[in-house]
Amino acid sequence: MRKRAAGAWAACLLCAAGLLSACEVDRRTGEAALSGAAVGAAGGGVIGLIHGDFLGSAATGAAAGAASGFVYDQLRR
């Protein structure tokens, strides 16, 4: 079951990466989203180590962090 969930997460991440690679963002917005994704992945990874689902938690944290970084940058402007 875990292997199937990990495969589904990997497929979702690959699809999201493909969709986002087609978007054009300026440098500052991209850096904010990237740093948010890194912080989110780290936090999600720590939570995943505690609860046992490292990959899923890290992916969820990265997605939430990237979205938060993007929104924060847009509100800051």
DRENLO-714699 format. One record per residue: residue number from 1; x, y negated, z negated of N, C-alpha, C, O in turn. Coordinates in steps of 0.05 Angstrom, whole numbers. Atoms other than C-alpha are relative to their C-alpha. Layout:
<voti seq="NUM" n_east="X" n_north="Y" n_up="Z" ca_east="X" ca_north="Y" ca_up="Z" c_east="X" c_north="Y" c_up="Z" o_east="X" o_north="Y" o_up="Z"/>
...
***
This chain:
<voti seq="1" n_east="17" n_north="24" n_up="0" ca_east="0" ca_north="0" ca_up="0" c_east="17" c_north="-25" c_up="0" o_east="11" o_north="-44" o_up="14"/>
<voti seq="2" n_east="-18" n_north="23" n_up="1" ca_east="56" ca_north="-48" ca_up="-17" c_east="14" c_north="-5" c_up="26" o_east="18" o_north="-28" o_up="34"/>
<voti seq="3" n_east="-13" n_north="4" n_up="-25" ca_east="91" ca_north="-35" ca_up="48" c_east="-19" c_north="-12" c_up="21" o_east="-10" o_north="-28" o_up="37"/>
<voti seq="4" n_east="20" n_north="12" n_up="-18" ca_east="27" ca_north="-51" ca_up="86" c_east="-4" c_north="-29" c_up="-6" o_east="-6" o_north="-45" o_up="13"/>
<voti seq="5" n_east="3" n_north="28" n_up="8" ca_east="19" ca_north="-116" ca_up="47" c_east="24" c_north="-16" c_up="8" o_east="21" o_north="-38" o_up="18"/>
<voti seq="6" n_east="-24" n_north="14" n_up="-8" ca_east="91" ca_north="-135" ca_up="59" c_east="1" c_north="-4" c_up="30" o_east="10" o_north="-25" o_up="40"/>
<voti seq="7" n_east="1" n_north="2" n_up="-29" ca_east="82" ca_north="-121" ca_up="133" c_east="-20" c_north="-21" c_up="9" o_east="-15" o_north="-36" o_up="29"/>
<voti seq="8" n_east="20" n_north="20" n_up="-7" ca_east="20" ca_north="-164" ca_up="135" c_east="11" c_north="-28" c_up="-6" o_east="6" o_north="-47" o_up="10"/>
<voti seq="9" n_east="-12" n_north="26" n_up="7" ca_east="57" ca_north="-221" ca_up="100" c_east="21" c_north="-8" c_up="21" o_east="22" o_north="-31" o_up="30"/>
<voti seq="10" n_east="-21" n_north="6" n_up="-20" ca_east="115" ca_north="-215" ca_up="149" c_east="-13" c_north="-9" c_up="27" o_east="-3" o_north="-27" o_up="40"/>
<voti seq="11" n_east="14" n_north="8" n_up="-25" ca_east="66" ca_north="-218" ca_up="208" c_east="-12" c_north="-28" c_up="-2" o_east="-10" o_north="-44" o_up="17"/>
<voti seq="12" n_east="11" n_north="27" n_up="4" ca_east="32" ca_north="-280" ca_up="179" c_east="22" c_north="-21" c_up="1" o_east="18" o_north="-42" o_up="13"/>
<voti seq="13" n_east="-23" n_north="19" n_up="-1" ca_east="99" ca_north="-314" ca_up="168" c_east="11" c_north="-4" c_up="28" o_east="17" o_north="-27" o_up="36"/>
<voti seq="14" n_east="-10" n_north="2" n_up="-27" ca_east="122" ca_north="-298" ca_up="238" c_east="-20" c_north="-17" c_up="17" o_east="-11" o_north="-33" o_up="34"/>
<voti seq="15" n_east="20" n_north="15" n_up="-15" ca_east="57" ca_north="-325" ca_up="267" c_east="0" c_north="-30" c_up="-7" o_east="-1" o_north="-47" o_up="10"/>
<voti seq="16" n_east="-1" n_north="28" n_up="9" ca_east="60" ca_north="-388" ca_up="225" c_east="25" c_north="-14" c_up="10" o_east="25" o_north="-37" o_up="18"/>
<voti seq="17" n_east="-25" n_north="12" n_up="-10" ca_east="133" ca_north="-400" ca_up="245" c_east="-3" c_north="-6" c_up="29" o_east="7" o_north="-26" o_up="39"/>
<voti seq="18" n_east="4" n_north="5" n_up="-29" ca_east="114" ca_north="-393" ca_up="318" c_east="-18" c_north="-24" c_up="5" o_east="-13" o_north="-40" o_up="23"/>
<voti seq="19" n_east="18" n_north="22" n_up="-4" ca_east="57" ca_north="-442" ca_up="311" c_east="13" c_north="-26" c_up="-8" o_east="10" o_north="-47" o_up="5"/>
<voti seq="20" n_east="-13" n_north="24" n_up="10" ca_east="98" ca_north="-492" ca_up="271" c_east="24" c_north="-8" c_up="17" o_east="31" o_north="-32" o_up="18"/>
<voti seq="21" n_east="-23" n_north="6" n_up="-17" ca_east="157" ca_north="-488" ca_up="319" c_east="-8" c_north="-17" c_up="24" o_east="8" o_north="-31" o_up="35"/>
<voti seq="22" n_east="10" n_north="15" n_up="-23" ca_east="113" ca_north="-519" ca_up="373" c_east="-6" c_north="-29" c_up="-8" o_east="-10" o_north="-46" o_up="9"/>
<voti seq="23" n_east="7" n_north="27" n_up="10" ca_east="98" ca_north="-580" ca_up="329" c_east="25" c_north="-18" c_up="0" o_east="47" o_north="-9" o_up="-6"/>
<voti seq="24" n_east="-22" n_north="19" n_up="2" ca_east="141" ca_north="-641" ca_up="334" c_east="-4" c_north="-18" c_up="-24" o_east="-25" o_north="-32" o_up="-26"/>
<voti seq="25" n_east="1" n_north="17" n_up="23" ca_east="155" ca_north="-676" ca_up="269" c_east="25" c_north="-16" c_up="-2" o_east="46" o_north="-8" o_up="9"/>
<voti seq="26" n_east="-24" n_north="16" n_up="3" ca_east="203" ca_north="-731" ca_up="252" c_east="18" c_north="12" c_up="-21" o_east="10" o_north="30" o_up="-36"/>
<voti seq="27" n_east="-20" n_north="-12" n_up="17" ca_east="265" ca_north="-716" ca_up="212" c_east="-7" c_north="0" c_up="-29" o_east="-4" o_north="20" o_up="-43"/>
<voti seq="28" n_east="7" n_north="3" n_up="28" ca_east="241" ca_north="-742" ca_up="145" c_east="-23" c_north="19" c_up="-9" o_east="-22" o_north="31" o_up="-30"/>
<voti seq="29" n_east="22" n_north="-18" n_up="6" ca_east="176" ca_north="-703" ca_up="147" c_east="9" c_north="29" c_up="0" o_east="2" o_north="45" o_up="-17"/>
<voti seq="30" n_east="-11" n_north="-27" n_up="-1" ca_east="213" ca_north="-639" ca_up="167" c_east="17" c_north="6" c_up="-24" o_east="15" o_north="28" o_up="-35"/>
<voti seq="31" n_east="-16" n_north="-5" n_up="24" ca_east="262" ca_north="-647" ca_up="110" c_east="-17" c_north="2" c_up="-25" o_east="-10" o_north="19" o_up="-42"/>
<voti seq="32" n_east="17" n_north="-2" n_up="23" ca_east="207" ca_north="-658" ca_up="60" c_east="-15" c_north="27" c_up="-1" o_east="-17" o_north="39" o_up="-22"/>
<voti seq="33" n_east="13" n_north="-26" n_up="-2" ca_east="170" ca_north="-596" ca_up="84" c_east="20" c_north="22" c_up="-6" o_east="13" o_north="42" o_up="-19"/>
<voti seq="34" n_east="-20" n_north="-21" n_up="4" ca_east="234" ca_north="-555" ca_up="84" c_east="8" c_north="1" c_up="-30" o_east="11" o_north="23" o_up="-41"/>
<voti seq="35" n_east="-8" n_north="-1" n_up="28" ca_east="254" ca_north="-576" ca_up="14" c_east="-23" c_north="10" c_up="-17" o_east="-19" o_north="25" o_up="-37"/>
<voti seq="36" n_east="24" n_north="-11" n_up="15" ca_east="183" ca_north="-562" ca_up="-11" c_east="-2" c_north="30" c_up="4" o_east="-9" o_north="44" o_up="-15"/>
<voti seq="37" n_east="1" n_north="-28" n_up="-4" ca_east="186" ca_north="-494" ca_up="21" c_east="21" c_north="15" c_up="-16" o_east="16" o_north="37" o_up="-26"/>
<voti seq="38" n_east="-21" n_north="-13" n_up="15" ca_east="252" ca_north="-478" ca_up="-12" c_east="-7" c_north="1" c_up="-30" o_east="-3" o_north="22" o_up="-43"/>
<voti seq="39" n_east="8" n_north="0" n_up="29" ca_east="227" ca_north="-499" ca_up="-81" c_east="-23" c_north="19" c_up="-5" o_east="-23" o_north="34" o_up="-25"/>
<voti seq="40" n_east="23" n_north="-18" n_up="3" ca_east="162" ca_north="-461" ca_up="-71" c_east="8" c_north="29" c_up="2" o_east="-2" o_north="46" o_up="-13"/>
<voti seq="41" n_east="-9" n_north="-28" n_up="-2" ca_east="198" ca_north="-398" ca_up="-48" c_east="15" c_north="9" c_up="-25" o_east="12" o_north="31" o_up="-34"/>
<voti seq="42" n_east="-15" n_north="-6" n_up="25" ca_east="244" ca_north="-401" ca_up="-108" c_east="-19" c_north="5" c_up="-23" o_east="-16" o_north="25" o_up="-38"/>
<voti seq="43" n_east="19" n_north="-3" n_up="22" ca_east="186" ca_north="-410" ca_up="-156" c_east="-17" c_north="25" c_up="4" o_east="-22" o_north="40" o_up="-15"/>
<voti seq="44" n_east="16" n_north="-24" n_up="-6" ca_east="145" ca_north="-356" ca_up="-121" c_east="16" c_north="25" c_up="-4" o_east="6" o_north="46" o_up="-13"/>
<voti seq="45" n_east="-17" n_north="-23" n_up="4" ca_east="204" ca_north="-309" ca_up="-123" c_east="4" c_north="7" c_up="-29" o_east="4" o_north="31" o_up="-37"/>
<voti seq="46" n_east="-2" n_north="-5" n_up="29" ca_east="212" ca_north="-318" ca_up="-198" c_east="-25" c_north="13" c_up="-10" o_east="-25" o_north="32" o_up="-26"/>
<voti seq="47" n_east="26" n_north="-12" n_up="8" ca_east="138" ca_north="-304" ca_up="-208" c_east="-2" c_north="28" c_up="10" o_east="-13" o_north="46" o_up="-4"/>
<voti seq="48" n_east="1" n_north="-27" n_up="-11" ca_east="144" ca_north="-244" ca_up="-162" c_east="17" c_north="20" c_up="-14" o_east="10" o_north="43" o_up="-17"/>
<voti seq="49" n_east="-17" n_north="-17" n_up="16" ca_east="201" ca_north="-216" ca_up="-202" c_east="-13" c_north="9" c_up="-26" o_east="-10" o_north="31" o_up="-35"/>
<voti seq="50" n_east="14" n_north="-6" n_up="26" ca_east="159" ca_north="-220" ca_up="-265" c_east="-24" c_north="19" c_up="5" o_east="-28" o_north="38" o_up="-10"/>
<voti seq="51" n_east="24" n_north="-15" n_up="-5" ca_east="96" ca_north="-191" ca_up="-234" c_east="4" c_north="24" c_up="20" o_east="-15" o_north="40" o_up="22"/>
<voti seq="52" n_east="-6" n_north="-23" n_up="-16" ca_east="128" ca_north="-142" ca_up="-185" c_east="-5" c_north="-3" c_up="30" o_east="-1" o_north="16" o_up="45"/>
<voti seq="53" n_east="5" n_north="4" n_up="-28" ca_east="109" ca_north="-171" ca_up="-117" c_east="18" c_north="-23" c_up="10" o_east="8" o_north="-45" o_up="15"/>
<voti seq="54" n_east="-19" n_north="21" n_up="-7" ca_east="172" ca_north="-210" ca_up="-98" c_east="-5" c_north="-13" c_up="27" o_east="-7" o_north="-37" o_up="29"/>
<voti seq="55" n_east="3" n_north="10" n_up="-28" ca_east="162" ca_north="-217" ca_up="-23" c_east="-26" c_north="-16" c_up="3" o_east="-25" o_north="-38" o_up="15"/>
<voti seq="56" n_east="26" n_north="14" n_up="-3" ca_east="89" ca_north="-236" ca_up="-26" c_east="-1" c_north="-26" c_up="-15" o_east="-11" o_north="-46" o_up="-5"/>
<voti seq="57" n_east="0" n_north="24" n_up="17" ca_east="98" ca_north="-286" ca_up="-82" c_east="19" c_north="-21" c_up="12" o_east="12" o_north="-45" o_up="12"/>
<voti seq="58" n_east="-19" n_north="19" n_up="-12" ca_east="159" ca_north="-318" ca_up="-48" c_east="-12" c_north="-12" c_up="25" o_east="-9" o_north="-36" o_up="30"/>
<voti seq="59" n_east="13" n_north="10" n_up="-25" ca_east="121" ca_north="-324" ca_up="18" c_east="-23" c_north="-19" c_up="-6" o_east="-25" o_north="-40" o_up="7"/>
<voti seq="60" n_east="22" n_north="18" n_up="8" ca_east="60" ca_north="-354" ca_up="-16" c_east="11" c_north="-26" c_up="-11" o_east="1" o_north="-48" o_up="-5"/>
<voti seq="61" n_east="-12" n_north="24" n_up="11" ca_east="104" ca_north="-402" ca_up="-54" c_east="13" c_north="-18" c_up="21" o_east="11" o_north="-42" o_up="20"/>
<voti seq="62" n_east="-12" n_north="15" n_up="-22" ca_east="141" ca_north="-422" ca_up="9" c_east="-21" c_north="-15" c_up="16" o_east="-17" o_north="-38" o_up="24"/>
<voti seq="63" n_east="21" n_north="13" n_up="-15" ca_east="77" ca_north="-436" ca_up="46" c_east="-13" c_north="-23" c_up="-15" o_east="-18" o_north="-44" o_up="-4"/>
<voti seq="64" n_east="11" n_north="21" n_up="16" ca_east="48" ca_north="-476" ca_up="-11" c_east="19" c_north="-23" c_up="-3" o_east="11" o_north="-46" o_up="-3"/>
<voti seq="65" n_east="-20" n_north="22" n_up="3" ca_east="113" ca_north="-515" ca_up="-20" c_east="3" c_north="-16" c_up="26" o_east="5" o_north="-40" o_up="25"/>
<voti seq="66" n_east="-2" n_north="14" n_up="-25" ca_east="118" ca_north="-531" ca_up="54" c_east="-24" c_north="-19" c_up="5" o_east="-21" o_north="-41" o_up="14"/>
<voti seq="67" n_east="25" n_north="17" n_up="-3" ca_east="46" ca_north="-556" ca_up="56" c_east="1" c_north="-24" c_up="-19" o_east="-6" o_north="-46" o_up="-12"/>
<voti seq="68" n_east="-1" n_north="21" n_up="19" ca_east="57" ca_north="-596" ca_up="-7" c_east="20" c_north="-21" c_up="8" o_east="16" o_north="-45" o_up="5"/>
<voti seq="69" n_east="-20" n_north="19" n_up="-9" ca_east="121" ca_north="-627" ca_up="20" c_east="-9" c_north="-17" c_up="23" o_east="-4" o_north="-41" o_up="24"/>
<voti seq="70" n_east="11" n_north="15" n_up="-22" ca_east="86" ca_north="-647" ca_up="84" c_east="-20" c_north="-20" c_up="-8" o_east="-19" o_north="-44" o_up="0"/>
<voti seq="71" n_east="21" n_north="18" n_up="9" ca_east="26" ca_north="-677" ca_up="49" c_east="13" c_north="-23" c_up="-16" o_east="5" o_north="-46" o_up="-14"/>
<voti seq="72" n_east="-14" n_north="20" n_up="16" ca_east="72" ca_north="-714" ca_up="0" c_east="13" c_north="-21" c_up="18" o_east="11" o_north="-45" o_up="13"/>
<voti seq="73" n_east="-13" n_north="18" n_up="-18" ca_east="112" ca_north="-744" ca_up="57" c_east="-21" c_north="-18" c_up="14" o_east="-16" o_north="-42" o_up="18"/>
<voti seq="74" n_east="20" n_north="16" n_up="-14" ca_east="49" ca_north="-766" ca_up="93" c_east="-13" c_north="-21" c_up="-18" o_east="-20" o_north="-43" o_up="-10"/>
<voti seq="75" n_east="11" n_north="19" n_up="19" ca_east="21" ca_north="-799" ca_up="30" c_east="19" c_north="-22" c_up="-7" o_east="12" o_north="-44" o_up="-13"/>
<voti seq="76" n_east="-21" n_north="19" n_up="7" ca_east="87" ca_north="-833" ca_up="16" c_east="3" c_north="-22" c_up="21" o_east="12" o_north="-44" o_up="15"/>
<voti seq="77" n_east="-2" n_north="20" n_up="-21" ca_east="84" ca_north="-869" ca_up="82" c_east="-21" c_north="-20" c_up="-3" o_east="-23" o_north="-39" o_up="12"/>
***
